[in-house]
Amino acid sequence: MDAGLSSVELMGTGIEEYLGAPQNPLSWREVRKLDEQTDEKKEAYNKYQEDIVAWRNAEETMGKYAGLKKEFNDAGVEIHIYKWIAGMSDEELDYSFKVAKTLGAIGITTEINEENCTRVGAAAERAGMVAIFHNHYQYAKEDFDVDTLLALNPANRLNFDIGHYFGSTGKDPAAFIEKYHEQIASIHIKDKTAKDNPVKGNVNKPFGQGETPIIEVLQLIQANNWPIFCDIELEYKIPEGSNSVKETGICREYCKTALQ
């Protein structure tokens, strides 16, 4: 692709609609407050729920996902992780992992918490895949116990965000990766200022302008040949005159240089 990537963690938002699924007539904010909506909106949403289940169960639907995988592969890009779930029922989770497997992914990413590590982990185990849990600022909480969450299912893995970890805790992400590398399926690479930065801590920066030890992390993984996917997560403000594709390419070159 134009950014020079050969493998991605694919965000699933909008994928069903792209493949021709019925569109939700309500916004996600309206769905969250469904009890407050008009009877007309409630009826429309209930009809959508019936239609989307029928679409997901249709014989041709997985063929559409296989076609999407081919689109990516023909462009030289693999999909190693899928970031999306249809819902939290067993049926919805099993469908989600079926989609991820069809796309060629090793598993699904979602936020790390007890419910997800229990239910999504169990669904991953049923599918013979992995459930990969992403962190924001959880590691900064004194009562956060990652070991207990990982132990909830043997299919549980980590999607370790080094920027969020460093920015919120001030701790070295390389040391964390060295300890948990066998349970880390992927990392999110971003550059942030340190928690205790005297100007402003925990702020996204262009690669090389923050304080996150990106180079040390990448070189550690390379030196040990650990099978950990390293995904650029573009979260800093895009400079005027640039765009997300160009900036992702710049980030890629930064990482590539670190590994030469």
MARNURO-973931 format. One record per residue (C-alpha): x, y, z. Coordinates in nm, 4 decimals. Example, Ala and Ser with C-alpha at 12.3 -4.5 7.8 and 13.67 -1.06 7.14 Angstrom:
2
PT        px        py        pz
PT    1.2300   -0.4500    0.7800
PT    1.3670   -0.1060    0.7140
//
This chain:
260
PT        px        py        pz
PT    0.0000    0.0000    0.0000
PT    0.1012    0.3654   -0.0270
PT    0.2342    0.3774    0.3304
PT    0.4659    0.0835    0.2617
PT    0.3000   -0.1604    0.5006
PT    0.2831   -0.5337    0.4355
PT    0.0678   -0.6396    0.7309
PT   -0.1987   -0.4665    0.9386
PT   -0.4243   -0.4899    1.2401
PT   -0.7525   -0.4187    1.0648
PT   -1.0134   -0.2043    1.2384
PT   -1.3504   -0.3617    1.1665
PT   -1.5638   -0.0491    1.2037
PT   -1.7614   -0.0036    0.8821
PT   -1.6464   -0.3319    0.7253
PT   -1.9903   -0.4942    0.7339
PT   -2.1452   -0.1941    0.5607
PT   -1.8640   -0.1994    0.3029
PT   -1.9521   -0.5612    0.2279
PT   -2.3207   -0.4790    0.1807
PT   -2.4711   -0.5450    0.5236
PT   -2.7829   -0.3579    0.6384
PT   -2.6943   -0.0215    0.7902
PT   -2.7817    0.0637    1.1485
PT   -3.0423    0.3454    1.1395
PT   -2.9265    0.4730    1.4802
PT   -2.5981    0.6258    1.5848
PT   -2.3960    0.4485    1.8524
PT   -2.4932    0.7237    2.0964
PT   -2.8613    0.6576    2.0263
PT   -2.8093    0.2833    2.0706
PT   -2.6452    0.3422    2.4087
PT   -2.9569    0.5346    2.5166
PT   -3.2112    0.3217    2.3341
PT   -3.4688    0.3517    2.6139
PT   -3.4799    0.7265    2.5529
PT   -3.5511    0.6988    2.1787
PT   -3.8896    0.7331    2.0072
PT   -4.0994    0.4253    1.9359
PT   -4.0254    0.4733    1.5661
PT   -3.6500    0.4624    1.6252
PT   -3.6813    0.1620    1.8553
PT   -3.8821   -0.0218    1.5901
PT   -3.6286    0.0641    1.3212
PT   -3.3439   -0.0586    1.5412
PT   -3.5205   -0.3863    1.6205
PT   -3.5766   -0.4425    1.2485
PT   -3.2079   -0.3751    1.1856
PT   -3.1127   -0.6306    1.4510
PT   -3.3157   -0.8957    1.2705
PT   -3.1718   -0.7991    0.9327
PT   -2.8079   -0.7946    1.0443
PT   -2.8374   -1.1388    1.2042
PT   -2.9872   -1.2731    0.8814
PT   -2.7044   -1.1146    0.6807
PT   -2.4375   -1.2591    0.9076
PT   -2.5897   -1.6066    0.8844
PT   -2.6323   -1.5959    0.5072
PT   -2.4340   -1.8565    0.3146
PT   -2.2586   -1.5987    0.0976
PT   -2.1376   -1.3693    0.3777
PT   -1.8087   -1.5462    0.4536
PT   -1.7377   -1.5415    0.0819
PT   -1.7535   -1.1622    0.0967
PT   -1.4967   -1.1609    0.3767
PT   -1.2786   -1.3964    0.1750
PT   -1.3052   -1.1482   -0.1103
PT   -1.1952   -0.8664    0.1219
PT   -0.8941   -1.0719    0.2293
PT   -0.8055   -1.1166   -0.1379
PT   -0.8280   -0.7396   -0.1950
PT   -0.5702   -0.6835    0.0776
PT   -0.3488   -0.9744   -0.0275
PT   -0.3503   -0.8639   -0.3912
PT   -0.2233   -0.5261   -0.2705
PT    0.0599   -0.7023   -0.0852
PT   -0.0939   -0.6678    0.2615
PT   -0.1758   -0.9410    0.5139
PT   -0.4320   -0.8991    0.7942
PT   -0.2728   -1.0384    1.1080
PT   -0.5287   -0.9172    1.3664
PT   -0.8927   -0.8066    1.3465
PT   -1.0158   -0.5363    1.5847
PT   -1.3924   -0.5835    1.6032
PT   -1.6599   -0.7940    1.7689
PT   -2.0262   -0.8245    1.6735
PT   -2.1372   -0.8338    2.0368
PT   -2.0799   -1.0181    2.3615
PT   -2.3155   -1.3159    2.3307
PT   -2.1539   -1.6516    2.2557
PT   -2.3145   -1.6524    1.9107
PT   -2.1860   -1.3042    1.8288
PT   -1.8373   -1.3803    1.9542
PT   -1.8199   -1.7085    1.7621
PT   -1.9279   -1.5222    1.4474
PT   -1.6618   -1.2570    1.5086
PT   -1.3833   -1.5128    1.5326
PT   -1.5139   -1.6870    1.2220
PT   -1.4782   -1.3558    1.0399
PT   -1.1276   -1.3018    1.1786
PT   -1.0205   -1.6498    1.0706
PT   -1.1615   -1.5943    0.7207
PT   -0.9571   -1.2735    0.6961
PT   -0.6409   -1.4645    0.7855
PT   -0.5991   -1.3110    1.1314
PT   -0.4549   -1.4902    1.4338
PT   -0.7210   -1.3413    1.6583
PT   -0.9202   -1.0410    1.7706
PT   -0.8130   -0.7376    1.9725
PT   -1.0302   -0.5637    2.2295
PT   -0.9849   -0.3697    2.5542
PT   -0.8363   -0.5487    2.8527
PT   -1.0805   -0.6052    3.1381
PT   -1.2188   -0.9007    3.3319
PT   -1.5323   -0.9534    3.1225
PT   -1.3433   -0.9485    2.7937
PT   -1.0638   -1.1688    2.9225
PT   -1.3277   -1.4208    3.0330
PT   -1.5807   -1.4206    2.7478
PT   -1.3684   -1.3180    2.4491
PT   -1.0914   -1.5439    2.5718
PT   -1.3308   -1.8400    2.5852
PT   -1.4545   -1.7654    2.2321
PT   -1.0962   -1.7490    2.1063
PT   -1.0243   -2.0864    2.2630
PT   -1.3334   -2.2359    2.0953
PT   -1.2123   -2.1029    1.7616
PT   -0.8543   -2.2214    1.8082
PT   -0.7364   -1.8600    1.7919
PT   -0.6175   -1.5963    2.0400
PT   -0.7856   -1.3062    2.2190
PT   -0.5517   -1.0079    2.2258
PT   -0.6110   -0.7401    2.4883
PT   -0.5221   -0.3753    2.4420
PT   -0.4272   -0.1340    2.7187
PT   -0.4874    0.2338    2.7575
PT   -0.3991    0.3573    3.1081
PT   -0.4886    0.0466    3.3086
PT   -0.1292   -0.0256    3.4113
PT   -0.1177    0.3049    3.5993
PT   -0.3844    0.1775    3.8409
PT   -0.2466    0.0242    4.1594
PT   -0.5047   -0.2557    4.1660
PT   -0.4570   -0.3617    3.8021
PT   -0.3406   -0.7257    3.7873
PT   -0.2481   -0.8344    3.4368
PT   -0.1381   -1.1797    3.5501
PT   -0.4832   -1.2616    3.6860
PT   -0.6496   -1.1454    3.3633
PT   -0.4151   -1.3460    3.1430
PT   -0.4761   -1.6551    3.3557
PT   -0.8530   -1.6431    3.2900
PT   -0.8051   -1.8341    2.9631
PT   -0.5086   -2.0014    2.7894
PT   -0.6012   -1.8189    2.4667
PT   -0.5467   -1.4764    2.6248
PT   -0.2640   -1.2611    2.4911
PT   -0.1620   -0.8967    2.5102
PT   -0.1753   -0.6178    2.2558
PT    0.0738   -0.4040    2.4476
PT    0.0565   -0.0312    2.3742
PT    0.4028    0.0974    2.4624
PT    0.3030    0.4637    2.4347
PT    0.0036    0.4417    2.6670
PT    0.2091    0.2317    2.9095
PT    0.5056    0.4680    2.9156
PT    0.2991    0.7857    2.9123
PT    0.0759    0.6805    3.2010
PT    0.3232    0.4935    3.4228
PT    0.6658    0.6318    3.3341
PT    0.7957    0.2737    3.3375
PT    1.0174    0.1146    3.0738
PT    0.8039   -0.0782    2.8211
PT    1.1091   -0.2783    2.7111
PT    1.1345   -0.4312    3.0577
PT    0.7649   -0.5246    3.0462
PT    0.8065   -0.6854    2.7027
PT    1.1098   -0.8814    2.8195
PT    0.9044   -1.0245    3.1074
PT    0.5823   -1.0958    2.9140
PT    0.7079   -1.1576    2.5594
PT    0.5606   -1.5087    2.5453
PT    0.2148   -1.3654    2.6147
PT    0.2403   -1.0619    2.3849
PT    0.0926   -1.1129    2.0379
PT    0.1430   -0.7549    1.9226
PT    0.2491   -0.4112    2.0316
PT    0.1200   -0.0679    1.9366
PT    0.4013    0.1698    1.8563
PT    0.3529    0.5373    1.9315
PT    0.5729    0.8128    2.0749
PT    0.4674    1.0027    2.3853
PT    0.6196    1.2296    2.6434
PT    0.6927    1.0716    2.9785
PT    0.4449    1.0801    3.2630
PT    0.6613    1.3267    3.4568
PT    0.7593    1.5495    3.1623
PT    0.8004    1.9041    3.3080
PT    0.6150    2.0666    3.0163
PT    0.3299    1.8195    2.9673
PT    0.3319    1.4474    3.0251
PT    0.1602    1.1655    2.8362
PT    0.1239    1.3615    2.5104
PT    0.1378    1.2062    2.1618
PT    0.4305    1.3227    1.9497
PT    0.5644    1.2477    1.6001
PT    0.8026    0.9534    1.6109
PT    1.1391    1.0619    1.7502
PT    1.0034    1.3760    1.9178
PT    0.8649    1.2088    2.2285
PT    1.0390    1.0092    2.4995
PT    0.9009    0.6589    2.4475
PT    1.1922    0.4166    2.3884
PT    1.0635    0.2966    2.0499
PT    1.4091    0.2120    1.9154
PT    1.5053    0.0086    2.2229
PT    1.1767   -0.1839    2.2080
PT    1.2101   -0.2687    1.8383
PT    1.5741   -0.3704    1.8741
PT    1.4903   -0.5904    2.1741
PT    1.2251   -0.7782    1.9762
PT    1.4544   -0.8069    1.6736
PT    1.7522   -0.9303    1.8779
PT    1.5458   -1.2063    2.0375
PT    1.3511   -1.2907    1.7217
PT    1.0275   -1.2856    1.9189
PT    0.7149   -1.3419    1.7033
PT    0.5469   -1.0158    1.8051
PT    0.3624   -0.8022    1.5504
PT    0.4657   -0.4357    1.5753
PT    0.1886   -0.2023    1.4594
PT    0.2241    0.1712    1.4049
PT   -0.0644    0.3559    1.5686
PT   -0.0881    0.7067    1.4297
PT   -0.2303    0.9253    1.7060
PT   -0.0305    1.2480    1.6960
PT   -0.1680    1.5575    1.5263
PT   -0.1046    1.5406    1.1525
PT    0.1001    1.8434    1.0383
PT   -0.0546    2.0895    0.7973
PT    0.0042    1.9839    0.4376
PT    0.0444    1.6158    0.5256
PT   -0.2011    1.3257    0.5653
PT   -0.2332    0.9994    0.7530
PT   -0.0844    0.7878    0.4735
PT    0.2232    1.0096    0.4424
PT    0.2725    1.0237    0.8191
PT    0.2392    0.6461    0.8510
PT    0.5099    0.6129    0.5884
PT    0.7342    0.8471    0.7883
PT    0.6736    0.6416    1.1023
PT    0.7548    0.3249    0.9091
PT    1.0865    0.4699    0.7930
PT    1.1695    0.5672    1.1514
PT    1.1111    0.2098    1.2646
PT    1.2955    0.0641    0.9661
PT    1.6016    0.2795    1.0395
PT    1.5976    0.1620    1.4016
PT    1.6335   -0.1977    1.2857
PT    1.9187   -0.1501    1.0393
//
